[in-house]
Amino acid sequence: MNIPKQTPEIFSILSKGNFISSNGSKGKLYEVISYEDNFHILKEFFGHTGYILEHGHNYYYFSQLEETNTLMEKKLTVGTRYRVTQIAEECFSNERLKQKILALSRKEKMVDKVAEIAGDLTTGGFFEQEDEDTYKVMDAIHYLEQVISLITIEDDGEQTNP
């Protein structure tokens, strides 16, 4: 089996739960995986490590044996750029968004809360930071959307008075 020389770098990224997207800074690695029969070679190679090389819409990731591979629905526009300051301003003016972001971050300032969440999404490979205030949505966001769509909250039978 003739594996690509970039295999250790690919493994290092994917084994941490991150993604390799076609439109990200790791686009060259995406091309390596996509080149000729490399996807099948790498899938077989990584299969011996307990990871399954998977592909979505313009991205690659590892799954494990107990995970299922399903189609992903596109909800966020891939390639869209978001500015932390603009999102923070929107959260100030939209009470529903404000309550949600308050639950997600313990930072004091709204802009710091948004920056923290954007940083977490960047670490996971779902966003890529372009400058201090701007983030770009990566193709891997579809994976996150899939995971969120699988979450079901059971009704505990309790009722609240309006």
Summary of the structure (lengths in Angstrom):
residues: 162
radius of gyration: 18.6
end to end distance: 64.9
largest distance: 65.4
contacts: 427
relative contact order: 0.16
helix: 43%
strand: 15%
